[in-house]
Amino acid sequence: MTPYDEQAISAWRAENKSKAMLLLSRGDGEADAQLSRFCDRLQALVPELTIRRPSDELFRAPALIVGRHRNIAYQALPTGRELPPFLNALAQGVDGAASEPPQPAAAQIRLPTDLTLFIAAQCPHCPQAAAQLIALAGANDQVRLTLIDGAMFPEPVRVHAIRSVPTLILEDRVRWTGSLELAEIVDQCIRRDPTQLSAASLRQIIETGDAPRLAGMMTECGRIFPSLADLICHERWSVRLGAMVTMEYLSGDAPELAAGFIPLLRQRFGGLPETVQVDVVQVLAQTRHVMAREWLERLVKEDVYPSVKEAAAEELDLWP
């Protein structure tokens, strides 16, 4: 943080008298240490700022989480040119702060929307892109925005084959590079196929306690959302539980549709940890489909974890 940054923060503090809040989602490694040091310095400059360190957040860690809806995550150090957009996002979180939609159509985004913006500290165009998308996330709580500095977090850069910045990715499927046309981005967010929702967006629905809605969306579409299989097989129990509740609703309302997940789960079953396999067995039993019964019968006979074999036998005993 430079003296210029500190002056800008002090000026922001003078204009924003109400208390703001920032969440520091902790991780590990040097990036986590850098974000933590940034928070320490920011706290010293803005003593009334509340900084919380949640144990479980929707966003990946480490990250600085800000915004009116706590739906903007910085995996970047917001200094230099990136500081003004960050301070605007921080101001969004102040009680009573107004947020004007940057596009009139922004209110029509009704599906959870996962946006990832790759930025670089020296890029002259990234702050404008960040400011546009921060305003969008502030106007609609369905939008979840993550800003990533590729120098701090090289792995996402490698995974997504990022060649230049700013690059924006929607749901791991649609991308824009260079100058961003917000109207086009909003239009894509509105018109996209709900069956192509990413696991991150489905998790957003589930972790807000809306599993029945997610099941209802699939029933209404008449098609499964394949990314739900990622959550059923997730290593974190709380994520799996939400996915299992969704499957329970879907199995009750549209059993043939729920059976569509059986092949997807079969493909990855062998590579799953023991505890996850046990939970998948329960999901299979919920479908009450003949394919699930046949699979459970095989598990009882095959060389699998004893707990998996026991779970399969118990579900078969309860089978109507």
C-alpha positions as CSV (number, residue, x, y, z in Angstrom):
1,M,0.0,0.0,0.0
2,T,1.6,3.3,-1.1
3,P,1.2,6.7,0.5
4,Y,-1.2,7.6,-2.3
5,D,-3.3,4.6,-1.5
6,E,-3.3,5.6,2.2
7,Q,-4.4,9.2,1.3
8,A,-7.2,7.8,-0.9
9,I,-8.4,5.6,1.9
10,S,-8.3,8.4,4.4
11,A,-10.4,10.6,2.0
12,W,-12.8,7.8,1.5
13,R,-13.2,7.4,5.3
14,A,-14.0,11.1,5.6
15,E,-16.8,10.8,3.1
16,N,-18.2,7.5,4.5
17,K,-19.1,8.1,8.1
18,S,-21.3,4.9,8.5
19,K,-19.6,1.6,9.5
20,A,-18.7,-0.6,6.6
21,M,-17.9,-4.4,6.8
22,L,-15.3,-6.6,5.1
23,L,-15.1,-10.3,5.3
24,L,-11.6,-11.9,5.1
25,S,-12.0,-15.5,4.0
26,R,-8.8,-17.1,5.1
27,G,-6.8,-19.7,3.2
28,D,-3.1,-20.4,3.2
29,G,0.1,-19.5,1.4
30,E,1.6,-16.1,0.5
31,A,-1.6,-14.8,-1.2
32,D,-3.4,-15.3,2.1
33,A,-0.6,-13.5,4.0
34,Q,-0.7,-10.5,1.6
35,L,-4.5,-10.1,1.9
36,S,-4.2,-10.4,5.7
37,R,-1.6,-7.7,5.8
38,F,-3.7,-5.5,3.6
39,C,-6.6,-5.9,6.0
40,D,-4.4,-5.0,9.0
41,R,-3.3,-1.7,7.3
42,L,-6.8,-0.9,6.2
43,Q,-8.1,-1.4,9.7
44,A,-5.4,0.9,11.0
45,L,-6.5,3.6,8.5
46,V,-10.3,3.0,9.1
47,P,-10.6,1.9,12.7
48,E,-14.4,1.8,12.6
49,L,-14.3,-0.7,9.7
50,T,-15.6,-4.1,10.8
51,I,-13.5,-7.0,9.6
52,R,-14.8,-10.5,10.2
53,R,-13.1,-13.8,9.5
54,P,-15.9,-16.3,8.7
55,S,-15.1,-20.0,8.9
56,D,-17.2,-21.0,5.9
57,E,-17.9,-18.8,2.9
58,L,-19.5,-19.3,-0.5
59,F,-16.4,-17.8,-2.2
60,R,-13.1,-19.6,-2.6
61,A,-10.4,-18.6,-0.1
62,P,-8.4,-16.6,0.5
63,A,-10.4,-13.6,-0.5
64,L,-11.7,-10.2,0.6
65,I,-15.5,-10.3,0.4
66,V,-17.4,-7.0,0.2
67,G,-20.5,-5.5,-1.3
68,R,-24.1,-4.8,-0.4
69,H,-24.9,-8.5,-0.8
70,R,-21.5,-9.9,0.3
71,N,-21.3,-11.2,-3.3
72,I,-18.0,-9.5,-4.5
73,A,-14.8,-11.3,-3.7
74,Y,-11.3,-9.9,-4.3
75,Q,-8.5,-12.5,-4.9
76,A,-6.3,-9.5,-5.5
77,L,-4.7,-6.6,-3.6
78,P,-6.9,-3.6,-4.4
79,T,-4.2,-1.0,-4.5
80,G,-3.3,1.6,-7.0
81,R,-5.8,1.8,-9.9
82,E,-7.8,-1.0,-8.4
83,L,-8.4,0.8,-5.1
84,P,-11.3,3.1,-6.2
85,P,-13.5,0.2,-7.4
86,F,-12.8,-1.7,-4.2
87,L,-13.7,1.3,-2.0
88,N,-16.9,1.7,-4.0
89,A,-17.7,-2.0,-3.3
90,L,-16.9,-1.5,0.4
91,A,-19.2,1.5,0.5
92,Q,-22.0,-0.7,-1.0
93,G,-22.0,-2.7,2.3
94,V,-22.9,0.3,4.4
95,D,-26.4,0.1,5.8
96,G,-28.8,2.2,3.7
97,A,-26.4,2.6,0.8
98,A,-28.2,2.9,-2.5
99,S,-27.1,1.0,-5.6
100,E,-28.3,2.1,-9.0
101,P,-28.3,-0.7,-11.7
102,P,-25.7,0.0,-14.4
103,Q,-28.1,-1.4,-16.9
104,P,-31.9,-1.3,-16.7
105,A,-32.1,-4.9,-17.7
106,A,-29.9,-6.0,-14.7
107,A,-33.0,-6.6,-12.6
108,Q,-34.0,-9.3,-15.1
109,I,-31.1,-11.6,-14.1
110,R,-33.1,-14.1,-12.0
111,L,-30.7,-17.1,-12.1
112,P,-27.6,-17.2,-9.9
113,T,-24.8,-15.9,-12.0
114,D,-21.1,-16.7,-11.4
115,L,-18.8,-14.1,-13.0
116,T,-15.0,-14.2,-12.7
117,L,-12.9,-11.2,-13.8
118,F,-9.1,-11.7,-14.3
119,I,-7.2,-8.5,-13.7
120,A,-3.6,-7.3,-13.4
121,A,-2.2,-4.5,-11.2
122,Q,-0.7,-2.5,-14.1
123,C,-3.6,-2.9,-16.5
124,P,-5.1,0.5,-17.4
125,H,-8.4,-1.1,-18.5
126,C,-9.1,-3.4,-15.6
127,P,-10.3,-0.8,-13.1
128,Q,-13.1,0.3,-15.5
129,A,-14.1,-3.4,-16.0
130,A,-14.1,-3.9,-12.3
131,A,-16.2,-0.8,-11.6
132,Q,-18.9,-1.9,-14.1
133,L,-19.2,-5.4,-12.7
134,I,-19.1,-4.2,-9.1
135,A,-22.0,-1.9,-9.9
136,L,-23.9,-4.9,-11.5
137,A,-23.2,-7.1,-8.4
138,G,-24.4,-4.3,-6.2
139,A,-27.7,-4.0,-8.1
140,N,-28.6,-7.7,-8.1
141,D,-27.9,-10.3,-5.4
142,Q,-28.1,-13.1,-7.9
143,V,-24.7,-12.0,-9.4
144,R,-21.6,-13.3,-7.7
145,L,-18.4,-11.7,-8.8
146,T,-14.8,-12.8,-8.2
147,L,-11.9,-10.6,-9.2
148,I,-8.6,-12.5,-9.5
149,D,-5.1,-11.1,-9.9
150,G,-3.3,-13.7,-12.0
151,A,0.1,-12.8,-10.5
152,M,-1.2,-13.7,-7.0
153,F,-3.3,-16.7,-8.1
154,P,-1.6,-18.4,-11.0
155,E,-3.5,-21.6,-10.9
156,P,-6.9,-20.2,-12.1
157,V,-4.9,-18.5,-14.9
158,R,-3.5,-21.8,-15.9
159,V,-6.9,-23.7,-15.6
160,H,-8.7,-21.0,-17.7
161,A,-5.9,-20.4,-20.1
162,I,-5.9,-16.7,-19.6
163,R,-3.8,-14.8,-22.1
164,S,-4.7,-11.2,-21.5
165,V,-6.6,-9.0,-19.1
166,P,-9.2,-8.0,-18.4
167,T,-10.9,-11.3,-19.2
168,L,-14.4,-12.0,-17.9
169,I,-15.8,-15.6,-17.6
170,L,-19.5,-16.3,-17.2
171,E,-20.3,-19.7,-15.6
172,D,-17.0,-21.2,-17.0
173,R,-18.5,-21.1,-20.5
174,V,-18.7,-17.7,-22.0
175,R,-15.8,-15.2,-22.0
176,W,-15.0,-11.7,-23.0
177,T,-11.5,-10.2,-23.3
178,G,-10.6,-6.6,-23.5
179,S,-13.2,-3.8,-23.5
180,L,-16.4,-5.1,-21.9
181,E,-19.9,-4.3,-23.2
182,L,-22.0,-4.5,-20.1
183,A,-25.3,-4.6,-22.0
184,E,-24.1,-7.8,-23.8
185,I,-22.9,-9.3,-20.6
186,V,-26.3,-8.7,-18.9
187,D,-28.1,-10.1,-21.9
188,Q,-26.0,-13.3,-21.7
189,C,-26.7,-13.6,-18.0
190,I,-30.5,-13.3,-18.7
191,R,-30.7,-15.6,-21.7
192,R,-28.4,-18.5,-20.7
193,D,-29.6,-22.0,-20.5
194,P,-30.4,-22.9,-16.8
195,T,-29.3,-26.5,-17.4
196,Q,-25.8,-25.1,-17.9
197,L,-25.5,-23.4,-14.5
198,S,-22.1,-24.0,-12.9
199,A,-21.6,-25.9,-9.7
200,A,-20.8,-22.5,-8.0
201,S,-24.2,-21.1,-9.0
202,L,-26.0,-24.2,-7.9
203,R,-24.2,-24.1,-4.6
204,Q,-25.3,-20.5,-4.2
205,I,-28.9,-21.6,-4.5
206,I,-28.4,-24.5,-2.0
207,E,-26.5,-22.5,0.6
208,T,-29.2,-19.9,0.8
209,G,-31.6,-22.7,1.8
210,D,-33.4,-22.9,-1.5
211,A,-33.0,-26.6,-2.4
212,P,-36.7,-26.9,-3.2
213,R,-36.4,-24.1,-5.7
214,L,-33.5,-25.8,-7.4
215,A,-35.4,-29.1,-7.6
216,G,-38.4,-27.1,-9.0
217,M,-36.2,-25.5,-11.7
218,M,-35.2,-28.9,-13.0
219,T,-38.7,-30.2,-12.9
220,E,-40.0,-27.1,-14.8
221,C,-37.2,-27.5,-17.4
222,G,-37.7,-31.3,-17.6
223,R,-34.0,-31.7,-17.6
224,I,-31.3,-32.3,-15.0
225,F,-28.6,-29.8,-14.2
226,P,-25.4,-31.9,-14.5
227,S,-23.4,-29.7,-12.2
228,L,-25.5,-30.9,-9.3
229,A,-23.5,-34.1,-9.5
230,D,-20.4,-32.1,-8.6
231,L,-22.0,-31.0,-5.4
232,I,-23.3,-34.5,-4.5
233,C,-19.7,-35.6,-4.7
234,H,-18.2,-32.6,-3.0
235,E,-15.6,-33.1,-0.3
236,R,-17.4,-30.8,2.1
237,W,-20.2,-32.3,4.1
238,S,-22.4,-29.2,4.2
239,V,-22.3,-28.9,0.4
240,R,-23.2,-32.6,0.0
241,L,-26.0,-32.2,2.4
242,G,-27.6,-29.4,0.5
243,A,-27.3,-31.4,-2.8
244,M,-28.8,-34.5,-1.1
245,V,-31.8,-32.4,0.1
246,T,-32.2,-31.2,-3.5
247,M,-32.2,-34.8,-4.7
248,E,-34.8,-35.7,-2.1
249,Y,-37.2,-33.1,-3.5
250,L,-36.4,-34.0,-7.1
251,S,-36.9,-37.7,-6.4
252,G,-40.3,-37.0,-4.9
253,D,-41.5,-34.7,-7.6
254,A,-39.8,-36.1,-10.7
255,P,-38.3,-39.6,-10.0
256,E,-37.5,-40.3,-13.7
257,L,-35.6,-37.0,-13.8
258,A,-33.7,-37.8,-10.7
259,A,-32.7,-41.1,-12.2
260,G,-30.7,-39.1,-14.8
261,F,-28.0,-38.5,-12.2
262,I,-27.3,-42.2,-11.7
263,P,-25.0,-42.5,-14.7
264,L,-23.2,-39.3,-13.7
265,L,-22.6,-40.6,-10.2
266,R,-21.5,-44.0,-11.4
267,Q,-18.8,-42.4,-13.6
268,R,-17.0,-40.9,-10.6
269,F,-18.0,-43.2,-7.7
270,G,-14.8,-45.3,-7.7
271,G,-12.6,-42.2,-7.1
272,L,-14.6,-40.8,-4.3
273,P,-13.6,-40.9,-0.6
274,E,-15.3,-43.4,1.6
275,T,-17.6,-40.9,3.4
276,V,-18.7,-39.4,0.1
277,Q,-19.4,-42.9,-1.4
278,V,-21.7,-43.6,1.6
279,D,-23.7,-40.4,0.9
280,V,-23.9,-41.3,-2.8
281,V,-25.5,-44.6,-1.7
282,Q,-28.2,-42.7,0.1
283,V,-28.8,-40.5,-2.9
284,L,-29.1,-43.6,-5.1
285,A,-31.7,-45.0,-2.7
286,Q,-33.7,-41.8,-2.8
287,T,-34.4,-42.2,-6.5
288,R,-36.1,-45.6,-6.0
289,H,-35.1,-46.4,-9.6
290,V,-34.4,-49.9,-10.9
291,M,-30.9,-48.8,-12.0
292,A,-30.2,-47.7,-8.5
293,R,-31.4,-50.9,-7.0
294,E,-29.2,-52.9,-9.4
295,W,-26.2,-50.8,-8.5
296,L,-26.8,-51.2,-4.8
297,E,-27.1,-54.9,-5.1
298,R,-23.7,-55.0,-6.9
299,L,-22.1,-52.9,-4.2
300,V,-23.2,-55.4,-1.6
301,K,-21.3,-58.1,-3.5
302,E,-18.3,-56.1,-4.7
303,D,-15.0,-55.4,-3.0
304,V,-15.8,-51.9,-1.6
305,Y,-15.4,-50.1,1.7
306,P,-17.2,-52.0,4.4
307,S,-19.2,-48.9,5.4
308,V,-20.3,-48.6,1.7
309,K,-21.3,-52.2,1.6
310,E,-23.2,-51.8,4.9
311,A,-25.0,-48.7,3.7
312,A,-26.1,-50.3,0.5
313,A,-27.4,-53.3,2.4
314,E,-29.4,-51.1,4.8
315,E,-30.9,-49.2,1.9
316,L,-31.9,-52.4,0.2
317,D,-33.6,-53.6,3.4
318,L,-35.7,-50.5,3.4
319,W,-36.6,-50.7,-0.3
320,P,-40.4,-51.0,-0.8
